[in-house]
Amino acid sequence: MISAADASRRSRRPARAGRNCTLLTAAAVVTNLGSQGALIASAFAVLETGGDGGDVGLVAAARTLPLVLFLLIGGAVADRLPRHRVMVAANALNCVSQAVFAILVLAGEARLWQMMLLSALGGTGQAFFSPAAEGMLMSSVSGEQASRAFAMFRMAMQGAGLGGAALGGAMVAVVGPGWVLAVDAVAFAVAGALRSFLDVSHIPPREPGGGLLSDLREGWREFVGRPWLWTIVAQFSVVVAVVGAADAVYGPLVARDSLGGPGPWGLALGAFGAGTVGGALLMTRWKPRRLLLAGTLCVFPLAAPAAALAVPVPVGPLCAVMFVSGAAIEVFGVSWMTSQHPSERNLFVRLMTWYSERTGETWKGRTGLDWPDCRPKRQRVNSLLTAH
């Protein structure tokens, strides 16, 4: 005889522990273990070849530019092809680009233009990967436990980022950036293999309709008509530029000149990762009544790391600041995902096409979420979004 409590637990389990969600979580853990260390490695690879802060910035910009340019196209591809195939293909591109990057660095033959080109390929892969990846996550989780499922997914992902940043910084200091980039290439290969087993049979086929341009026009109309969306986009347009510059360029330079090299910077990024885990844990227990307001207010602490680097403060206080900012941004991340009604994730994704295009957000994808499988009815969409 099955008790009511057992039945309740069974009914809730698929919402946060289904097969797809498990595969997505495992792949995200593997990817973050490699990519967080690679962020440190790529910056110090440029510096070790004799580059300066401007060169580090060029390599970082080379990744961001194609991400912004191809994100809309990536969304359209994810709309028209099976999402897991798009994800695997993007992972394969990232694997190859990071492997070539690693070989060049290990051979001592890396040139600035080569590093920029390979970073651009990595950004292109991310542009195609992010819409399909977040769409798969949205379609794999439903029900009343969605908020907890998102928090658990992000906690696992950010926990891996914590370990990847700390381990990556230590590896860069001990064995050099080339080997860390090689590990990242292997991580992309493993993650792509895991994602190839995703089940997309539950996703309805795309209904015949307009082409790419009509989809983009519809997304733009919905985007500009939602003040709650474009105000957050305006906020993140500033946030992403400032935080990206601090993480990708200014942080490694300050670490080299004032903190002792890649090891301390890896610890600081690890503290940020620990903060994101703490924020995710918090969101498994707490659901703000006004999700978007609470999440948006939590973006402001992201200014603190750049201020701490500008002083610069010692490693201990810097880690404390990074921890607080990591916790705050994770509260935003979970609140943002949870605030979207699961039955309307298709239109939400089309809106996110424009969100990601305007902000150039790279993390973690975290932003261009999904593209529609079918054209939703406008009356139902408008009633939903007006409620926000």
Secondary structure, 3 states (H helix, E strand, C coil): CCCHHHHHHHHHHHHHHCHHHHHHHHHHHHHHHHHHHHHHHHHHHHHHCCCCHHHHHHHHHHHHHHHHHHHHHHHHHHHHCCHHHHHHHHHHHHHHHHHHHHHHHHHCCCCHHHHHHHHHHHHHHHHHHHHHHHHHHHHHCCCCCHHHHHHHHHHHHHHHHHHHHHHHHHHHHHHCHHHHHHHHHHHHHHHHHHHCCCCCCCCCCCCCCCCHHHHHHHHHHHHHCCHHHHHHHHHHHHHHHHHHHHHHHHHHHHHHHHHCCHHHHHHHHHHHHHHHHHHHHHHHHCCCCCHHHHHHHCCHHHHHHHHHHHCCCCHHHHHHHHHHHHHHHHHHHHHHHHCCCHHHHHHHHHHHHHHHHHHCCCCCCCCCCCCCCCCCCHHHHHHHHHHC
